[in-house]
Amino acid sequence: MAKKDNSDKPKEADKPKEAKEPKEPKPSAEEKKEDLIPGIPKEAQEKIKEIKEKLDSFQKKLLDKFKDYVIGIALLPPEKQHEQKKDGDEKKKDDAEKKKDDAEKKKDDAEKKKDEIPILVLVDDSDSKKMSKEELSEKLSTVIDSIAKEVDPRISPKTLILSDLWQSCYDAKYEVLQMIAMSVPVYDTGMLSAIKIGEVHKSMVIKKFEKYILSYVLAGSLVKGKATKSSDIDVWIVIDDTDVKRMTRTELKDKLRAIIISMGIEAGEITGIKNKLNIQVYILTDFWESLKEANPVIFTLLRDGVPLYDRGIFMPWKQLLKMGRIKPSQEAIDMFMGAGEQMLKHVELKLKDIGMDDIYYAILTPSQAALMVYGVPPPSPKETADMMREIFVRKENLLEDKYVEILERNIKVRKDIEHSDKKELSGKEVDTLLKDAQIYLKRIQRLFTQIEKMKEGEDMLHIYESTMTAVRDVLKTDNITQMDDTDSVSLFEKKMVQTGKVPERFGRLLREIIAAKKEYDDKKLGKADIQKAKASFSEFIKYMIEYMQRRHMQEIEKAKIKVKCGNSYGEVIFLEKQAFIIQNSGEDSKKVSKAQVSEDGEICELSPSSFEEMDTALAGQHSAPRILIKEKSFESLKRIFGKDVEVIINI
């Protein structure tokens, strides 16, 4: 928008002065505000302001008509007026008059050019289907010229469709890129900025590493005309490493990559473009290997990329790919086919794991916590649903039976998968389990409040004893077992709070509960104090249960070894002198076995077991045993899983 002219307002500088030597009046704040570019004469300032108003009007009318297609409008630098060569004396005199007329005409044209406002309009033609590119370009040019003439006859638009811009890059005609780099964007959806910073960065890179740079290519959403103002600017560079002698190829790549990326940051500072320049650097040998292996990323780069610089590497590969002459090897095809099957297999196993473990424990653990808050020891997973129904549904009438049914269904799914009664778990079934779990957890949170209200005013002894039990259980996770109540509190502060394993807030809650117990013993605890102690206890006990559950899962992972034999996977969980073995038992089902482990590492004869028995054994583990894989251990794994067994190490 043009700024309002406030020149009619009186200015401080116009007020009469006392008799002093005349001085130039100081510009007012409004006058300073009108200075578009400091240091430029006022007449030039006014001209720039006028041009800006015209460009704003042109932009508005153009976008009203072609907003979905125009992706850039830029003010171009003026064309250079080349000095005419002088005629030689050998020219015939009868041409002198004609040349004089030509000179006058060229002079008039130059005067007209001097007043022209050259504008670039970049149009996305990727959706054009009804007419050829030539017809589209001609039609757009005609319409855009007429819009320009309506605004100001001096506006001289150059209409450029996106496909023509890319074709000039394919033909190694980079002048149009240089022209865009020198322009001043008036309207930009992201493309003009990308080309400007790309040109600056490309020039910096080629100037320093011209010997090694084979291709500098623009890629990503930009080349498809889908760029936005916040889009990353993806470029990739191919470096010639075929004559590297003084360092390894990896060292060369890392060294050049670090420098090239730092240049990208510098290019952003120079141009003032904040969009992230996302730079990928490839060495030629690696690029060629990826091409032979049919790497999808490389194929996509060749298919969609646009070269801003190329030394005869990118375009031949692009054309060969388009002609269907670059084909993946049979090994690459087999590898990709195998990868697809393995990934699907992984997805199926993951869905089963979600149903059997993740969602299962997500609702089982809070259920056990609710029973603990009520005052009973946490039951085994198998007994939890029955105890929830017996206590909270039938005895206390605090919970609706439909919520216990959710827990029972979840337990049944796990059992059916374990015993191969259910061969697979679909995504829809997982969604249902997850939705039910969320409903269940919301209700259990309310149950906690109900339990606390029901037990309001009861003896503080239960709160104190439950708290101290939780403290001792947590300390057992650090292998601290022998202690009385006084030791427990000091050890909890020292081992858990001061080391940062438990937030300081829970140390404070523990002290509040102990203080409340003392006041209760002294008959000084009122109803409000009991409520406060209950709230502290509830928060404390929930966190301790979650902490122990996390530690328990960590200990399980430490005791677990994953193995693979062919396309089959299995797990071995070591618990001191006993091991649990999980194997695929046909049609994607799993079976659980157990065995004793001898001192020399041998896994003895297997006997049938179950996930429930394994869970119970894991629940009794306070720390993960140190796993030593000995020669006998490997022999046992081969005997159980097959001679080609592999141990999978997750790093």
PEGIKA-V270797 format. One record per residue. N is the residue number from 1. RES is the residue in one letter. NEAR is the number of other C-alpha atoms within 12 Angstrom. Layout:
[[N | RES | NEAR] [N | RES | NEAR]]
//
This chain:
[[1 | M | 15] [2 | A | 17] [3 | K | 17] [4 | K | 14] [5 | D | 13] [6 | N | 15] [7 | S | 17] [8 | D | 10] [9 | K | 14] [10 | P | 14] [11 | K | 17] [12 | E | 15] [13 | A | 17] [14 | D | 16] [15 | K | 10] [16 | P | 13] [17 | K | 13] [18 | E | 8] [19 | A | 7] [20 | K | 8] [21 | E | 7] [22 | P | 9] [23 | K | 12] [24 | E | 10] [25 | P | 14] [26 | K | 14] [27 | P | 18] [28 | S | 18] [29 | A | 15] [30 | E | 21] [31 | E | 26] [32 | K | 17] [33 | K | 18] [34 | E | 28] [35 | D | 23] [36 | L | 24] [37 | I | 17] [38 | P | 13] [39 | G | 11] [40 | I | 14] [41 | P | 14] [42 | K | 18] [43 | E | 15] [44 | A | 17] [45 | Q | 21] [46 | E | 21] [47 | K | 20] [48 | I | 22] [49 | K | 24] [50 | E | 22] [51 | I | 29] [52 | K | 26] [53 | E | 22] [54 | K | 30] [55 | L | 39] [56 | D | 26] [57 | S | 24] [58 | F | 39] [59 | Q | 36] [60 | K | 22] [61 | K | 23] [62 | L | 35] [63 | L | 25] [64 | D | 15] [65 | K | 16] [66 | F | 24] [67 | K | 21] [68 | D | 19] [69 | Y | 27] [70 | V | 38] [71 | I | 39] [72 | G | 41] [73 | I | 39] [74 | A | 40] [75 | L | 36] [76 | L | 28] [77 | P | 21] [78 | P | 21] [79 | E | 18] [80 | K | 10] [81 | Q | 14] [82 | H | 9] [83 | E | 10] [84 | Q | 13] [85 | K | 8] [86 | K | 12] [87 | D | 14] [88 | G | 10] [89 | D | 9] [90 | E | 10] [91 | K | 13] [92 | K | 12] [93 | K | 13] [94 | D | 10] [95 | D | 15] [96 | A | 17] [97 | E | 13] [98 | K | 14] [99 | K | 20] [100 | K | 16] [101 | D | 13] [102 | D | 15] [103 | A | 19] [104 | E | 15] [105 | K | 14] [106 | K | 18] [107 | K | 19] [108 | D | 14] [109 | D | 15] [110 | A | 20] [111 | E | 14] [112 | K | 20] [113 | K | 21] [114 | K | 19] [115 | D | 19] [116 | E | 24] [117 | I | 32] [118 | P | 31] [119 | I | 37] [120 | L | 43] [121 | V | 46] [122 | L | 43] [123 | V | 40] [124 | D | 34] [125 | D | 33] [126 | S | 25] [127 | D | 19] [128 | S | 18] [129 | K | 10] [130 | K | 11] [131 | M | 15] [132 | S | 17] [133 | K | 25] [134 | E | 18] [135 | E | 16] [136 | L | 27] [137 | S | 28] [138 | E | 18] [139 | K | 18] [140 | L | 30] [141 | S | 27] [142 | T | 18] [143 | V | 22] [144 | I | 36] [145 | D | 29] [146 | S | 21] [147 | I | 29] [148 | A | 33] [149 | K | 23] [150 | E | 19] [151 | V | 25] [152 | D | 25] [153 | P | 20] [154 | R | 26] [155 | I | 36] [156 | S | 35] [157 | P | 34] [158 | K | 30] [159 | T | 34] [160 | L | 36] [161 | I | 35] [162 | L | 34] [163 | S | 26] [164 | D | 27] [165 | L | 37] [166 | W | 34] [167 | Q | 23] [168 | S | 22] [169 | C | 30] [170 | Y | 31] [171 | D | 22] [172 | A | 23] [173 | K | 19] [174 | Y | 26] [175 | E | 17] [176 | V | 30] [177 | L | 36] [178 | Q | 26] [179 | M | 27] [180 | I | 36] [181 | A | 30] [182 | M | 25] [183 | S | 28] [184 | V | 26] [185 | P | 34] [186 | V | 31] [187 | Y | 31] [188 | D | 34] [189 | T | 31] [190 | G | 34] [191 | M | 45] [192 | L | 45] [193 | S | 42] [194 | A | 49] [195 | I | 47] [196 | K | 37] [197 | I | 41] [198 | G | 48] [199 | E | 36] [200 | V | 33] [201 | H | 41] [202 | K | 41] [203 | S | 27] [204 | M | 25] [205 | V | 36] [206 | I | 28] [207 | K | 15] [208 | K | 16] [209 | F | 25] [210 | E | 21] [211 | K | 18] [212 | Y | 28] [213 | I | 37] [214 | L | 32] [215 | S | 42] [216 | Y | 44] [217 | V | 45] [218 | L | 43] [219 | A | 39] [220 | G | 31] [221 | S | 26] [222 | L | 34] [223 | V | 38] [224 | K | 24] [225 | G | 33] [226 | K | 27] [227 | A | 28] [228 | T | 24] [229 | K | 23] [230 | S | 20] [231 | S | 25] [232 | D | 27] [233 | I | 37] [234 | D | 32] [235 | V | 39] [236 | W | 42] [237 | I | 44] [238 | V | 43] [239 | I | 41] [240 | D | 28] [241 | D | 28] [242 | T | 22] [243 | D | 16] [244 | V | 19] [245 | K | 10] [246 | R | 11] [247 | M | 14] [248 | T | 15] [249 | R | 23] [250 | T | 20] [251 | E | 16] [252 | L | 27] [253 | K | 30] [254 | D | 19] [255 | K | 19] [256 | L | 30] [257 | R | 28] [258 | A | 18] [259 | I | 21] [260 | I | 37] [261 | I | 28] [262 | S | 20] [263 | M | 29] [264 | G | 37] [265 | I | 26] [266 | E | 24] [267 | A | 30] [268 | G | 27] [269 | E | 18] [270 | I | 18] [271 | T | 27] [272 | G | 17] [273 | I | 31] [274 | K | 24] [275 | N | 30] [276 | K | 26] [277 | L | 38] [278 | N | 30] [279 | I | 32] [280 | Q | 31] [281 | V | 34] [282 | Y | 36] [283 | I | 33] [284 | L | 28] [285 | T | 20] [286 | D | 22] [287 | F | 34] [288 | W | 26] [289 | E | 17] [290 | S | 25] [291 | L | 29] [292 | K | 24] [293 | E | 24] [294 | A | 28] [295 | N | 24] [296 | P | 20] [297 | V | 20] [298 | I | 30] [299 | F | 29] [300 | T | 22] [301 | L | 36] [302 | L | 38] [303 | R | 29] [304 | D | 30] [305 | G | 36] [306 | V | 42] [307 | P | 43] [308 | L | 44] [309 | Y | 39] [310 | D | 33] [311 | R | 26] [312 | G | 19] [313 | I | 26] [314 | F | 39] [315 | M | 30] [316 | P | 21] [317 | W | 30] [318 | K | 28] [319 | Q | 20] [320 | L | 18] [321 | L | 24] [322 | K | 17] [323 | M | 12] [324 | G | 13] [325 | R | 15] [326 | I | 24] [327 | K | 22] [328 | P | 24] [329 | S | 18] [330 | Q | 13] [331 | E | 14] [332 | A | 20] [333 | I | 18] [334 | D | 15] [335 | M | 17] [336 | F | 19] [337 | M | 15] [338 | G | 15] [339 | A | 15] [340 | G | 14] [341 | E | 15] [342 | Q | 19] [343 | M | 15] [344 | L | 14] [345 | K | 20] [346 | H | 18] [347 | V | 18] [348 | E | 23] [349 | L | 29] [350 | K | 22] [351 | L | 29] [352 | K | 34] [353 | D | 25] [354 | I | 30] [355 | G | 39] [356 | M | 35] [357 | D | 29] [358 | D | 23] [359 | I | 34] [360 | Y | 35] [361 | Y | 31] [362 | A | 31] [363 | I | 40] [364 | L | 39] [365 | T | 37] [366 | P | 38] [367 | S | 46] [368 | Q | 35] [369 | A | 39] [370 | A | 39] [371 | L | 35] [372 | M | 34] [373 | V | 41] [374 | Y | 34] [375 | G | 25] [376 | V | 20] [377 | P | 19] [378 | P | 28] [379 | P | 24] [380 | S | 26] [381 | P | 35] [382 | K | 27] [383 | E | 23] [384 | T | 33] [385 | A | 35] [386 | D | 24] [387 | M | 30] [388 | M | 42] [389 | R | 27] [390 | E | 20] [391 | I | 27] [392 | F | 30] [393 | V | 21] [394 | R | 16] [395 | K | 13] [396 | E | 19] [397 | N | 17] [398 | L | 28] [399 | L | 29] [400 | E | 23] [401 | D | 23] [402 | K | 18] [403 | Y | 29] [404 | V | 35] [405 | E | 23] [406 | I | 33] [407 | L | 41] [408 | E | 31] [409 | R | 27] [410 | N | 38] [411 | I | 34] [412 | K | 24] [413 | V | 32] [414 | R | 39] [415 | K | 29] [416 | D | 24] [417 | I | 33] [418 | E | 34] [419 | H | 27] [420 | S | 23] [421 | D | 19] [422 | K | 22] [423 | K | 24] [424 | E | 31] [425 | L | 30] [426 | S | 21] [427 | G | 18] [428 | K | 13] [429 | E | 21] [430 | V | 28] [431 | D | 17] [432 | T | 21] [433 | L | 35] [434 | L | 27] [435 | K | 18] [436 | D | 28] [437 | A | 35] [438 | Q | 22] [439 | I | 21] [440 | Y | 34] [441 | L | 29] [442 | K | 19] [443 | R | 26] [444 | I | 34] [445 | Q | 24] [446 | R | 19] [447 | L | 32] [448 | F | 33] [449 | T | 24] [450 | Q | 23] [451 | I | 30] [452 | E | 32] [453 | K | 22] [454 | M | 19] [455 | K | 22] [456 | E | 24] [457 | G | 23] [458 | E | 23] [459 | D | 21] [460 | M | 34] [461 | L | 24] [462 | H | 27] [463 | I | 39] [464 | Y | 37] [465 | E | 26] [466 | S | 34] [467 | T | 42] [468 | M | 33] [469 | T | 31] [470 | A | 35] [471 | V | 43] [472 | R | 33] [473 | D | 32] [474 | V | 38] [475 | L | 35] [476 | K | 26] [477 | T | 32] [478 | D | 25] [479 | N | 18] [480 | I | 21] [481 | T | 20] [482 | Q | 15] [483 | M | 20] [484 | D | 18] [485 | D | 22] [486 | T | 16] [487 | D | 19] [488 | S | 31] [489 | V | 32] [490 | S | 22] [491 | L | 28] [492 | F | 40] [493 | E | 28] [494 | K | 19] [495 | K | 27] [496 | M | 29] [497 | V | 24] [498 | Q | 17] [499 | T | 14] [500 | G | 15] [501 | K | 25] [502 | V | 27] [503 | P | 21] [504 | E | 20] [505 | R | 20] [506 | F | 31] [507 | G | 34] [508 | R | 22] [509 | L | 32] [510 | L | 41] [511 | R | 27] [512 | E | 27] [513 | I | 38] [514 | I | 30] [515 | A | 24] [516 | A | 33] [517 | K | 31] [518 | K | 19] [519 | E | 19] [520 | Y | 25] [521 | D | 16] [522 | D | 12] [523 | K | 15] [524 | K | 16] [525 | L | 23] [526 | G | 21] [527 | K | 20] [528 | A | 14] [529 | D | 24] [530 | I | 33] [531 | Q | 25] [532 | K | 26] [533 | A | 40] [534 | K | 42] [535 | A | 27] [536 | S | 30] [537 | F | 39] [538 | S | 36] [539 | E | 28] [540 | F | 37] [541 | I | 40] [542 | K | 29] [543 | Y | 29] [544 | M | 39] [545 | I | 34] [546 | E | 24] [547 | Y | 26] [548 | M | 31] [549 | Q | 28] [550 | R | 20] [551 | R | 27] [552 | H | 31] [553 | M | 26] [554 | Q | 19] [555 | E | 27] [556 | I | 32] [557 | E | 24] [558 | K | 25] [559 | A | 31] [560 | K | 31] [561 | I | 31] [562 | K | 27] [563 | V | 31] [564 | K | 26] [565 | C | 23] [566 | G | 16] [567 | N | 22] [568 | S | 27] [569 | Y | 33] [570 | G | 34] [571 | E | 34] [572 | V | 39] [573 | I | 39] [574 | F | 39] [575 | L | 35] [576 | E | 26] [577 | K | 24] [578 | Q | 30] [579 | A | 40] [580 | F | 41] [581 | I | 41] [582 | I | 36] [583 | Q | 33] [584 | N | 29] [585 | S | 21] [586 | G | 16] [587 | E | 19] [588 | D | 28] [589 | S | 29] [590 | K | 34] [591 | K | 32] [592 | V | 32] [593 | S | 32] [594 | K | 31] [595 | A | 29] [596 | Q | 25] [597 | V | 29] [598 | S | 21] [599 | E | 18] [600 | D | 19] [601 | G | 26] [602 | E | 28] [603 | I | 36] [604 | C | 26] [605 | E | 20] [606 | L | 24] [607 | S | 18] [608 | P | 19] [609 | S | 24] [610 | S | 26] [611 | F | 32] [612 | E | 23] [613 | E | 20] [614 | M | 31] [615 | D | 25] [616 | T | 20] [617 | A | 26] [618 | L | 34] [619 | A | 27] [620 | G | 20] [621 | Q | 31] [622 | H | 29] [623 | S | 30] [624 | A | 26] [625 | P | 22] [626 | R | 18] [627 | I | 26] [628 | L | 22] [629 | I | 24] [630 | K | 17] [631 | E | 15] [632 | K | 19] [633 | S | 28] [634 | F | 26] [635 | E | 22] [636 | S | 29] [637 | L | 36] [638 | K | 21] [639 | R | 19] [640 | I | 31] [641 | F | 29] [642 | G | 21] [643 | K | 17] [644 | D | 19] [645 | V | 25] [646 | E | 23] [647 | V | 24] [648 | I | 16] [649 | I | 13] [650 | N | 10] [651 | I | 3]]
//
